[in-house]
Amino acid sequence: MPIHAILKALLISMRLRHALLVALLGLGAGIALLAQRPFKEYPAVEYGNFPIPADSNTKTDWVRARLRYPDIYGYPFKSLPYNGGEFPGRWTMDYPRSDRHLLAGVSRLTRINTRLTEQVVDLEGDDDVFNWPIMYAVEVGYWLLPDDQAKQLGEYLKRGGFLMVDDFHGDREWEQFVYSMNRALPGREIVDIPDNDPILHTIYDVSERFQVPGAQYFDSGMEFEAGRDVYMNGEKDYRAGKTPHWRAIYDDKGRVMVAICHNMDLGDAWEVSDEPRYPEKWASLAYRIAMNYFVYDLTH
């Protein structure tokens, strides 16, 4: 199903909550726009020379940021050769196609004043990260935050920032994610998101949550993957990736600071949502979750 058809279907089906969404227009007005870094595109694992929307440096009320983080292979990624150059890093998975498909959905399905290009941000010590209300990090089963970056991430979240993590699978990747997350927010418990949590009901009532598979489904026919847990006792073992987990870290007031999508791949669902081979039900859930999470962050 083409992406525009999916977005149209979602638009028709959404429960419009006008008062709540109109309020979003004012919430971003206080952002310090002049302090923001300009748009910059980085080399990526999967895509090169992807078309850049014309609004890439337009000042808008809201932009979804993508976190550029160090991973287990090194930073700035000089340790692995890649296509004759340096490995771009696991943070670039699905980038930028996934980001731009998603932001087209934000523009159509909400009244959030967003541009159609992502913003790449990092935790390298300056204040730029605090200009962006929401960050997305992919493949966090490979991230490895040094102490200074973990500390800045924790400060960002405690100041009201929101982090969504996605596309990591199995027990080993979970443990790698938790290792850095615990140093960013020491003592904060990771819990399952209950069905009645407001984050699941800001625009859409997400009463049914199921696994959102990645594009590996095209080749494997499998709706789950195991990440780095593939081998156990010399045999392929995918059990650790079979169960999707919708988890979160809350602040002292009960606000979600970190939304965790484990054993699923919403990023791929946005990325390939315009491919007929990818089932519409998976793409639709991925868009609904994203819209709920973004509106939740702006209103809580």
C-alpha positions as CSV (number, residue, x, y, z in Angstrom):
1,M,0.0,0.0,0.0
2,P,1.5,3.4,-0.9
3,I,2.5,5.6,2.0
4,H,0.0,8.3,1.1
5,A,-2.8,5.8,1.2
6,I,-1.7,4.6,4.7
7,L,-1.5,8.1,6.0
8,K,-4.9,8.9,4.5
9,A,-6.4,5.9,6.2
10,L,-5.0,6.8,9.5
11,L,-6.1,10.4,9.1
12,I,-9.7,9.3,8.4
13,S,-9.7,6.9,11.4
14,M,-8.1,9.1,14.0
15,R,-10.0,10.5,16.9
16,L,-9.5,14.2,16.6
17,R,-9.0,16.0,19.9
18,H,-9.0,19.6,18.7
19,A,-8.4,21.4,21.9
20,L,-5.4,19.3,22.8
21,L,-3.8,19.6,19.4
22,V,-4.4,23.3,19.1
23,A,-2.5,23.7,22.3
24,L,0.6,22.2,20.7
25,L,1.0,25.2,18.5
26,G,1.8,27.4,21.5
27,L,4.0,24.9,23.4
28,G,6.8,25.1,20.9
29,A,6.9,28.9,20.7
30,G,9.3,29.3,23.5
31,I,12.0,27.2,22.0
32,A,15.3,29.1,21.5
33,L,15.4,28.8,17.7
34,L,18.4,30.9,17.2
35,A,20.5,28.6,19.3
36,Q,19.8,25.5,17.3
37,R,22.4,24.0,15.1
38,P,21.6,24.0,11.4
39,F,20.5,20.9,9.6
40,K,23.3,18.5,8.6
41,E,23.2,15.2,6.8
42,Y,25.6,12.4,7.8
43,P,26.9,9.3,5.9
44,A,24.6,6.4,6.6
45,V,24.7,2.6,6.6
46,E,21.9,2.1,4.2
47,Y,21.3,5.3,2.2
48,G,23.4,7.8,0.3
49,N,22.2,10.9,-1.7
50,F,18.7,10.5,-0.4
51,P,16.5,13.5,-1.5
52,I,16.6,16.3,1.1
53,P,13.2,18.1,1.5
54,A,13.3,21.8,0.7
55,D,12.5,22.8,4.3
56,S,15.6,21.4,5.8
57,N,16.6,24.6,7.5
58,T,13.2,26.1,8.0
59,K,12.5,27.2,11.6
60,T,9.4,25.3,12.9
61,D,7.9,24.8,16.3
62,W,8.9,21.1,16.5
63,V,11.5,18.8,15.0
64,R,12.1,15.2,15.9
65,A,15.8,14.6,16.6
66,R,17.8,11.5,15.9
67,L,20.5,10.7,18.4
68,R,24.1,10.2,17.1
69,Y,25.7,8.0,19.7
70,P,28.9,6.1,20.1
71,D,28.6,2.3,19.8
72,I,30.5,-0.8,20.6
73,Y,32.5,-0.5,17.4
74,G,34.1,2.8,18.3
75,Y,33.5,6.5,18.0
76,P,33.9,8.3,15.6
77,F,33.7,4.9,14.0
78,K,37.2,4.6,12.7
79,S,37.6,1.0,13.8
80,L,35.6,-0.7,11.0
81,P,36.1,-0.4,7.3
82,Y,32.9,0.2,5.4
83,N,32.6,0.6,1.6
84,G,36.1,1.9,1.3
85,G,35.6,4.4,4.2
86,E,34.7,4.5,7.9
87,F,31.7,2.7,9.4
88,P,29.0,5.3,9.8
89,G,27.7,3.8,13.1
90,R,24.7,1.8,14.1
91,W,22.8,5.0,14.9
92,T,22.3,5.6,11.2
93,M,20.2,2.4,10.6
94,D,17.2,3.3,8.4
95,Y,18.3,6.9,8.2
96,P,17.2,9.2,6.6
97,R,14.4,7.5,4.7
98,S,12.6,6.3,7.8
99,D,12.8,9.8,9.4
100,R,11.4,11.6,6.4
101,H,8.6,9.2,5.9
102,L,7.7,9.5,9.6
103,L,7.8,13.3,9.6
104,A,5.5,13.4,6.5
105,G,3.1,11.5,8.7
106,V,3.5,13.9,11.6
107,S,2.6,16.8,9.2
108,R,-0.5,15.0,8.0
109,L,-1.8,13.4,11.1
110,T,-1.3,16.1,13.7
111,R,-1.3,19.9,13.9
112,I,2.3,19.9,15.0
113,N,4.2,22.5,13.1
114,T,7.2,20.4,12.0
115,R,9.6,20.4,9.1
116,L,10.0,17.3,7.0
117,T,13.7,16.7,7.8
118,E,15.1,15.2,10.9
119,Q,17.8,16.8,13.1
120,V,20.8,14.8,14.1
121,V,22.0,15.6,17.6
122,D,24.7,14.3,19.9
123,L,25.7,14.4,23.5
124,E,29.1,15.9,23.1
125,G,28.9,18.5,25.8
126,D,27.4,21.7,24.4
127,D,23.8,22.8,25.0
128,D,22.4,22.0,21.5
129,V,20.6,18.8,22.6
130,F,18.4,20.9,25.0
131,N,16.9,22.7,22.0
132,W,15.1,19.5,20.8
133,P,12.2,18.2,22.8
134,I,12.3,14.6,21.6
135,M,15.0,12.3,20.5
136,Y,14.9,8.9,18.8
137,A,17.7,6.4,19.0
138,V,17.8,3.2,17.0
139,E,19.8,0.0,17.5
140,V,20.5,0.9,21.1
141,G,21.5,-2.7,21.7
142,Y,24.9,-1.5,20.4
143,W,25.2,1.9,22.0
144,L,28.0,2.5,24.5
145,L,27.7,5.9,26.1
146,P,30.8,7.3,27.9
147,D,30.2,8.7,31.3
148,D,30.0,12.4,30.2
149,Q,27.4,11.5,27.5
150,A,25.4,9.4,29.8
151,K,25.4,12.2,32.3
152,Q,24.2,14.7,29.7
153,L,21.5,12.3,28.5
154,G,20.2,12.0,32.1
155,E,20.2,15.8,32.5
156,Y,18.3,16.2,29.2
157,L,15.6,13.7,30.4
158,K,15.3,15.2,33.9
159,R,14.8,18.7,32.3
160,G,11.8,17.4,30.5
161,G,13.3,15.8,27.4
162,F,11.8,12.6,25.9
163,L,13.7,9.7,24.4
164,M,12.2,6.9,22.2
165,V,14.4,3.9,21.6
166,D,13.6,1.2,19.0
167,D,15.0,-1.7,16.9
168,F,16.9,-3.8,19.3
169,H,16.3,-7.4,19.9
170,G,17.1,-10.3,22.3
171,D,18.7,-10.5,25.7
172,R,22.3,-9.4,24.8
173,E,21.1,-6.2,23.1
174,W,18.8,-5.5,26.0
175,E,21.6,-5.8,28.5
176,Q,23.8,-3.5,26.4
177,F,21.0,-0.9,26.3
178,V,20.4,-1.1,30.0
179,Y,24.2,-0.7,30.8
180,S,24.3,2.8,29.3
181,M,20.7,3.7,30.4
182,N,21.4,2.9,34.0
183,R,24.3,5.4,34.0
184,A,22.2,8.1,32.5
185,L,19.3,7.6,35.0
186,P,20.7,5.6,37.9
187,G,18.1,4.0,40.1
188,R,15.3,4.5,37.7
189,E,13.2,1.4,37.1
190,I,12.3,0.1,33.6
191,V,8.7,-1.1,33.7
192,D,6.0,-2.3,31.2
193,I,3.6,0.4,30.0
194,P,0.1,-0.5,31.3
195,D,-2.8,-0.5,28.9
196,N,-4.4,2.6,30.6
197,D,-1.3,4.8,30.4
198,P,-2.2,8.1,28.7
199,I,0.7,7.7,26.3
200,L,-1.4,5.0,24.5
201,H,-4.5,7.2,24.2
202,T,-3.4,10.8,23.3
203,I,-4.7,10.6,19.7
204,Y,-5.4,7.0,19.0
205,D,-6.6,4.4,21.6
206,V,-4.0,1.7,21.1
207,S,-5.9,-1.1,22.7
208,E,-4.1,-3.8,20.7
209,R,-0.3,-3.9,20.7
210,F,1.4,-6.5,18.6
211,Q,4.9,-7.0,17.3
212,V,6.0,-4.7,14.5
213,P,8.6,-6.6,12.4
214,G,11.5,-5.1,10.5
215,A,12.2,-5.3,6.8
216,Q,14.1,-8.5,7.4
217,Y,10.6,-10.0,7.1
218,F,10.9,-9.6,3.3
219,D,13.7,-12.2,3.1
220,S,13.1,-14.4,6.2
221,G,9.4,-14.4,6.4
222,M,9.8,-14.1,10.2
223,E,8.0,-11.6,12.3
224,F,10.8,-11.4,14.9
225,E,14.5,-11.3,15.1
226,A,17.0,-12.1,17.8
227,G,19.8,-9.6,17.3
228,R,23.0,-10.7,18.8
229,D,21.3,-13.7,20.5
230,V,21.1,-15.6,17.2
231,Y,23.5,-18.4,18.3
232,M,23.2,-20.5,21.3
233,N,25.2,-23.7,21.7
234,G,26.2,-23.4,18.1
235,E,22.6,-23.4,16.8
236,K,20.4,-20.6,15.7
237,D,18.1,-19.5,18.5
238,Y,15.5,-16.7,18.0
239,R,13.4,-17.3,21.2
240,A,14.8,-14.2,22.9
241,G,13.3,-11.9,20.2
242,K,9.9,-13.4,19.9
243,T,8.1,-11.3,22.6
244,P,7.6,-7.6,22.0
245,H,8.0,-5.3,25.0
246,W,6.5,-1.9,25.4
247,R,8.4,-0.4,28.3
248,A,9.2,3.0,29.8
249,I,11.1,4.9,32.4
250,Y,9.0,7.4,34.4
251,D,9.9,10.5,36.3
252,D,8.8,11.3,39.9
253,K,5.5,12.8,38.6
254,G,4.6,9.7,36.5
255,R,5.6,11.2,33.2
256,V,7.3,8.9,30.6
257,M,10.8,10.1,30.0
258,V,12.0,7.1,28.0
259,A,9.7,5.0,25.7
260,I,11.3,1.7,24.9
261,C,10.3,-0.5,21.9
262,H,12.1,-3.8,22.4
263,N,11.9,-6.8,20.0
264,M,10.3,-4.7,17.3
265,D,11.3,-2.3,14.6
266,L,9.0,0.7,14.2
267,G,11.8,2.5,12.3
268,D,11.6,-0.1,9.5
269,A,7.9,0.1,9.5
270,W,8.1,3.9,8.7
271,E,11.0,3.3,6.3
272,V,9.2,0.7,4.1
273,S,5.6,1.8,4.7
274,D,5.3,2.6,1.0
275,E,6.3,-0.9,-0.1
276,P,3.4,-3.2,-1.1
277,R,5.1,-6.2,0.4
278,Y,5.0,-4.7,3.9
279,P,1.6,-5.3,5.6
280,E,-0.5,-2.2,6.3
281,K,-1.4,-3.3,9.8
282,W,2.2,-3.1,10.9
283,A,2.8,0.3,9.3
284,S,-0.4,1.7,10.7
285,L,0.5,0.6,14.3
286,A,3.9,2.1,13.9
287,Y,2.5,5.5,12.9
288,R,-0.2,5.4,15.6
289,I,2.4,4.8,18.3
290,A,4.7,7.6,17.0
291,M,1.9,10.1,16.9
292,N,0.7,9.2,20.4
293,Y,4.2,9.4,21.8
294,F,5.0,12.8,20.2
295,V,1.7,14.4,21.3
296,Y,2.1,12.9,24.8
297,D,5.5,14.5,25.1
298,L,4.2,17.9,24.1
299,T,1.3,17.7,26.6
300,H,2.8,16.0,29.7
